[in-house]
Amino acid sequence: MLGFVIRRILFAIPIALGVSVVCFSLVYLAPGDPLQTVLPPDATAETIAIVRHAYGFDRPIPVQYLIWLWHVLQGDFGRSIATRRLVSLEVSGALANTAMLALFAAPLSFGLGAAMGAIAGWYPGRAIDRLVTGAAVIGVSLPNYWLGIVLVILFAVEFMVLPASGMGQSGSAAFSLWRWSDARFLVLPVLTLAMIPIGIIARSTRAAVAEVRGLDFVTTLRAIGLGEGAVLRHVLKNAAPPVLAVMGLQFGYLVGGSILVETVFTWPGSGFLLNKAIINRDIPVLQGTILALSLIFVATNLVVDLLQAALDPRIRRR
């Protein structure tokens, strides 16, 4: 097992390096000049050249990348062009707010989706299977931004029981989970964010459980006198590795794919920060945010690989 862990960690290093190349390069493909946000419209050519040199934009892109990577390895992501704040502070604060959404949405989506899929896969072809499958298809098909707007109209405008947007009455700096007046701001974005993963995990779990349930060893377990509860535990254990892989991908979605949800609810997370950076053409913030989200995704896949190997020893020999 130790050798498998070391191999997986070593494989993750070139992936992370490739991610850094992509994160640095893609932002230069977008049109527009990032210095437009800090320079006045009547700036002279000499002033533009000085500012461009100060930010290092006058150097070749490969040189810019190596300098940027060296600073990143030291924990220095640069400064925001728009706000002049350290990018590390901007990104860490936004990631903390996104993590709050993800840590509430993940148990809801993983638990409910896995339970729905396990029930449907255990009773394939029955009414409960059709009901769960239909609900999963609806959950996957609904755009999360549309669902967020609908929930705002229902619970914030019509019934006026939950807030429509923001992060607490006093803003993110004074937000506390232990105060219902602040925690209630989490309800609608968490529900919106969890809907698509619930559908995807339910469908994946249903397919995995139904497939394992039809294998010969399940018939053997019943033939030797095991009860349905014990058989179900064996089925779930054998169906767990592919479901864990899907959960890992969905956790990456919960952390990195929340840009529309955070924009709808004005939640100051990484998605909202990314949206502002795109609008302002703030390259250091774009690079720092995308890199942080990508590395979280790589780390999540690494953890999923290790969990799969712990559940299924055959994976360690691959």
Secondary structure as GFF3:
##gff-version 3
##sequence-region A 1 318
A	DSSP	alpha_helix	2	26	.	.	.	ID=ss1
A	DSSP	three_ten_helix	27	29	.	.	.	ID=ss2
A	DSSP	three_ten_helix	34	37	.	.	.	ID=ss3
A	DSSP	alpha_helix	45	55	.	.	.	ID=ss4
A	DSSP	alpha_helix	61	73	.	.	.	ID=ss5
A	DSSP	alpha_helix	87	122	.	.	.	ID=ss6
A	DSSP	alpha_helix	127	141	.	.	.	ID=ss7
A	DSSP	alpha_helix	144	151	.	.	.	ID=ss8
A	DSSP	pi_helix	152	158	.	.	.	ID=ss9
A	DSSP	three_ten_helix	172	174	.	.	.	ID=ss10
A	DSSP	alpha_helix	180	183	.	.	.	ID=ss11
A	DSSP	three_ten_helix	184	186	.	.	.	ID=ss12
A	DSSP	alpha_helix	187	213	.	.	.	ID=ss13
A	DSSP	alpha_helix	216	223	.	.	.	ID=ss14
A	DSSP	alpha_helix	228	256	.	.	.	ID=ss15
A	DSSP	alpha_helix	259	264	.	.	.	ID=ss16
A	DSSP	alpha_helix	270	280	.	.	.	ID=ss17
A	DSSP	alpha_helix	283	311	.	.	.	ID=ss18
A	DSSP	three_ten_helix	313	317	.	.	.	ID=ss19
###
